[in-house]
Amino acid sequence: MKTSTLFLGALAAFQYAIAASVSDKCTVGYCTLNGGTSGGSGGETVTVSTLAALKSAVADDVAKIVVVTGTITGNEAVPVGSNKSIVGRGGATLVGVGLRVLGKKNVIIRNLKIQKCLAPIDGIGIQLATNIWIDHVDLSADQDHDKDYYDGLLDITHAADYITVSNTYFHDHWKGSLVGHSDSNSAEDKGHLRVTYYQCHFKNVYSRGPSLRFGTGHIINGWYENMEDAVNTRLGAQLLIENSVWSGIKKCVISTDAGFAVIRGSDLGGGVNSAATGTLTSVPYSYTLLAVTSVASVVGANQGAVLVL
């Protein structure tokens, strides 16, 4: 097991984040394990600008890099096959169109804005899938409707595993990110649902930053603003939270049903952690940590669909 290092260079972090390629592979968190996550690297590159073209391009399991341009609208969840990189270019946006990774592996979703997916469509839904990297994605809806009008921004369920969510901006919504969909699904989920949240920002999201059942979560340099409750660890879930920041939130970390958390180097901003201390004190991959005083500035500069490809 490698030891984490302290990363202090805010400018270096920003320069790294914007220097991107459509063929990049996952370099942080759980999606670097289990053979790694390369998406469609090495496959054909195709560019799409319509819903029909997007659906066709991602349907099979052949390695492919799918570059999305413009704004695509609709009201459906698009099934995504294995060995795909779906990458937005120049402000590419999906409105009402979610991406669903069901029973697949080795998928990368980067540099997209995904907005206002009506229930039961998640912005991104990951089920029974392994080695998924969600990076530099902007996920949002609004809080102008009932909490069930839209579904989750990013839900990871049904024994999905080896997932990394990095540099992603969750905002203006009721339901942020759910890991583990049901209290009664322990037989399927235990031993799976290993998820890393790296330098993600939750703002104006009512809850689920994330809400984690049964699984193993690692939150690195999280930034939380204006939430009713932020992180929820449940039903034996183990969380390691490092160098993260909460602002204006009373319930920073909660446990509604016997979940656990280890919190290190973080600023609760006057809020509370009510979770019992857990046993997850290290993870089987190397990573860098921003100083807690740099989290807001660096995460704010790097979050969402800001990559130059």
C-alpha positions in Angstrom: 0.0 0.0 0.0 1.4 3.4 -0.9 1.2 6.4 1.3 -0.6 9.6 0.3 1.4 12.8 -0.2 0.5 16.4 0.5 -0.2 18.4 -2.6 0.1 22.2 -2.1 0.4 23.7 -5.6 -3.0 25.2 -6.5 -1.7 26.4 -9.8 -0.2 23.1 -10.7 -3.5 21.4 -9.9 -5.3 23.7 -12.3 -2.8 23.2 -15.1 -3.0 19.5 -14.7 -6.8 19.5 -14.8 -7.1 21.4 -18.1 -4.4 19.5 -19.9 -6.6 16.6 -21.1 -6.9 14.2 -24.0 -9.9 12.3 -25.2 -7.9 9.1 -24.8 -6.9 9.7 -21.1 -7.1 6.8 -18.7 -8.2 6.9 -15.0 -5.3 7.9 -12.8 -6.9 8.2 -9.3 -9.0 6.2 -6.9 -10.7 2.8 -7.1 -11.0 2.8 -10.9 -7.2 2.4 -11.1 -7.6 -1.1 -9.6 -9.0 -4.3 -11.0 -7.1 -3.9 -14.2 -7.6 -0.1 -14.5 -10.0 2.0 -16.5 -9.1 3.0 -20.1 -12.5 3.4 -21.6 -12.3 3.5 -25.4 -8.6 4.3 -25.6 -7.1 2.7 -28.7 -10.5 2.5 -30.5 -12.1 4.6 -33.2 -13.0 8.2 -32.4 -16.4 9.4 -33.5 -18.1 12.8 -33.0 -21.9 13.0 -32.3 -24.3 15.9 -32.0 -27.7 14.2 -32.0 -29.4 11.8 -29.6 -29.8 9.2 -32.3 -26.0 9.4 -33.1 -25.1 9.2 -29.4 -27.2 6.1 -28.8 -25.8 4.4 -31.9 -22.2 5.2 -31.0 -22.3 3.9 -27.4 -24.5 0.9 -27.9 -22.0 -1.9 -28.5 -19.0 -3.1 -26.4 -16.3 -2.3 -29.0 -13.6 0.2 -27.8 -14.6 3.6 -29.0 -14.1 7.3 -28.1 -17.3 9.2 -28.5 -16.9 13.0 -28.6 -20.1 14.9 -27.9 -20.7 18.4 -29.3 -23.5 20.9 -28.9 -26.6 20.4 -26.9 -28.6 17.2 -27.1 -32.1 17.1 -25.6 -34.6 14.3 -24.9 -36.2 12.3 -22.2 -34.5 9.0 -21.8 -31.6 7.1 -20.4 -29.0 6.1 -23.0 -27.5 2.6 -22.5 -23.7 2.7 -22.6 -21.7 -0.3 -23.6 -18.3 -1.5 -22.3 -15.0 0.0 -23.4 -16.3 3.5 -24.1 -15.0 7.0 -23.5 -17.8 9.6 -23.7 -16.2 13.0 -23.8 -17.8 16.4 -24.2 -16.1 19.2 -26.2 -16.8 22.9 -26.1 -19.6 23.0 -23.5 -21.3 19.9 -24.7 -24.6 19.4 -22.7 -27.2 16.7 -22.3 -30.6 18.1 -21.3 -33.1 15.5 -20.0 -30.8 12.8 -21.4 -29.1 10.5 -18.8 -26.4 7.9 -19.3 -27.0 4.4 -18.0 -24.1 1.9 -17.5 -25.8 -1.4 -16.7 -23.8 -4.6 -16.4 -20.9 -3.2 -18.3 -17.2 -2.4 -17.6 -14.4 0.0 -18.5 -16.4 3.2 -19.2 -15.2 6.8 -19.0 -17.6 9.8 -18.9 -15.8 13.2 -18.9 -16.3 16.9 -19.5 -20.1 16.9 -20.0 -22.9 18.9 -18.6 -25.9 16.8 -17.8 -29.1 18.6 -16.7 -32.7 18.1 -15.7 -33.3 14.4 -16.1 -36.9 13.6 -15.1 -37.6 10.7 -12.8 -37.0 7.8 -13.2 -33.9 8.9 -15.2 -30.7 9.5 -13.4 -28.2 11.9 -14.7 -25.7 9.0 -14.6 -26.9 5.6 -13.4 -24.3 2.9 -12.8 -25.5 -0.6 -12.0 -23.8 -4.0 -11.9 -20.8 -2.3 -13.6 -17.1 -2.2 -12.9 -14.3 0.2 -13.6 -16.1 3.4 -14.3 -14.5 6.9 -14.2 -16.7 10.0 -14.0 -14.5 13.0 -14.4 -15.1 16.8 -14.8 -18.9 16.4 -15.2 -21.4 19.1 -14.2 -24.6 17.6 -12.9 -27.6 19.7 -12.0 -31.4 20.3 -12.2 -33.2 22.7 -9.8 -35.1 22.7 -6.5 -38.2 24.4 -8.0 -40.1 21.1 -8.1 -41.0 18.3 -5.7 -38.0 16.3 -4.7 -39.1 13.3 -6.8 -39.7 15.3 -10.0 -36.1 14.6 -11.0 -34.1 11.5 -10.1 -30.6 11.3 -8.8 -27.7 13.2 -10.2 -25.4 10.2 -10.0 -26.5 6.8 -8.6 -24.2 3.8 -8.1 -26.1 0.7 -7.2 -26.5 -3.1 -7.6 -22.9 -4.1 -6.6 -21.2 -1.7 -8.9 -17.5 -1.6 -8.1 -14.2 0.1 -8.7 -15.7 3.6 -9.4 -14.0 7.0 -9.3 -15.9 10.3 -9.4 -13.4 13.2 -9.8 -13.6 16.9 -10.2 -17.4 16.7 -10.6 -19.8 19.6 -9.7 -23.1 18.5 -8.2 -25.4 21.5 -7.8 -29.0 22.8 -7.6 -30.9 19.6 -6.9 -32.5 17.5 -4.2 -30.7 14.2 -4.5 -27.0 14.2 -5.1 -25.3 10.8 -5.3 -26.7 7.6 -4.0 -24.4 4.5 -3.5 -26.5 1.4 -2.7 -30.2 1.8 -3.6 -31.9 -0.3 -0.9 -31.7 -1.3 2.7 -32.7 -4.8 1.7 -29.9 -5.4 -0.9 -27.1 -6.4 1.4 -26.6 -9.8 -0.1 -25.8 -8.3 -3.5 -24.0 -5.2 -2.4 -21.7 -6.3 0.5 -18.1 -6.6 -0.7 -18.7 -4.3 -3.6 -19.6 -0.5 -4.0 -16.0 0.7 -3.7 -16.1 4.3 -4.7 -13.7 7.3 -4.6 -14.9 10.9 -4.7 -11.9 13.0 -5.6 -12.1 16.8 -5.4 -15.8 17.0 -5.9 -18.1 20.0 -5.1 -21.7 19.7 -3.8 -23.6 23.0 -3.7 -27.3 23.7 -3.2 -28.0 19.9 -3.1 -30.4 18.9 -0.3 -28.6 15.7 0.6 -26.6 12.6 -0.6 -23.1 13.9 -0.8 -23.0 10.9 -1.1 -25.3 8.6 0.8 -23.5 5.2 1.0 -25.0 1.9 2.0 -22.9 -1.3 2.7 -19.9 -0.1 0.6 -16.5 1.4 1.0 -16.1 5.1 0.2 -13.1 7.4 0.1 -13.7 11.2 -0.1 -10.6 13.2 -1.0 -10.7 17.0 -0.8 -14.5 17.3 -0.9 -16.2 20.7 -0.8 -19.7 21.0 0.6 -21.9 24.1 0.6 -25.6 24.8 1.5 -26.9 21.2 2.1 -29.4 19.9 4.7 -27.2 17.0 5.3 -24.0 16.3 3.4 -22.4 12.8 3.8 -24.5 9.9 5.0 -22.9 6.6 5.9 -25.4 3.7 6.4 -25.8 0.0 7.1 -22.2 -0.9 7.9 -20.7 1.4 5.2 -17.1 2.5 5.8 -15.9 5.9 4.8 -12.5 7.6 4.9 -12.9 11.4 4.5 -9.7 13.4 4.1 -8.9 17.2 3.9 -12.5 18.1 3.1 -14.4 21.4 3.8 -18.0 22.1 4.8 -19.5 25.6 4.8 -22.8 26.6 6.4 -23.9 23.0 7.0 -25.0 21.7 10.4 -25.0 18.0 9.6 -21.7 17.4 7.9 -21.5 13.7 8.3 -24.4 11.6 9.6 -25.2 7.9 10.1 -28.9 7.1 9.8 -28.4 3.4 10.3 -25.1 2.3 11.8 -22.6 3.5 9.2 -19.0 4.5 10.0 -16.5 7.2 9.1 -12.9 8.2 9.7 -12.4 11.9 9.2 -8.9 13.4 8.9 -7.5 16.8 8.3 -11.0 18.3 7.6 -12.8 21.5 8.4 -16.4 21.0 9.5 -17.1 24.7 9.6 -18.9 24.5 12.9 -21.0 21.5 11.8 -21.0 18.1 13.3 -20.1 14.5 12.6 -22.5 12.0 14.2 -21.2 8.8 12.6 -19.3 6.3 14.7 -15.6 6.0 14.1 -14.9 3.3 11.5 -12.0 1.1 10.6 -11.2 2.3 7.1 -7.9 4.2 7.6 -6.1 3.4 4.3 -6.8 2.5 0.7 -4.9 0.3 -1.8 -3.9 3.1 -4.1 -1.7 6.2 -4.0 -3.2 9.7 -4.2 -2.4 13.4 -3.5 -4.0 15.6 -0.9 -4.6 19.3 -1.2 -4.0 21.3 2.0 -7.5 21.9 3.5 -7.0 25.6 3.2 -6.6 25.2 -0.6 -9.6 23.0 -1.2 -12.2 25.7 -2.1 -10.0 27.6 -4.5 -8.5 24.6 -6.3 -11.7 22.5 -6.5 -13.6 25.6 -7.5 -11.2 26.2 -10.4 -11.1 22.6 -11.6 -14.7 21.4 -11.2 -17.1 20.5 -13.9 -16.8 20.6 -17.7 -13.7 22.8 -17.9 -11.3 20.6 -19.7 -9.6 21.8 -22.9 -9.4 18.8 -25.2 
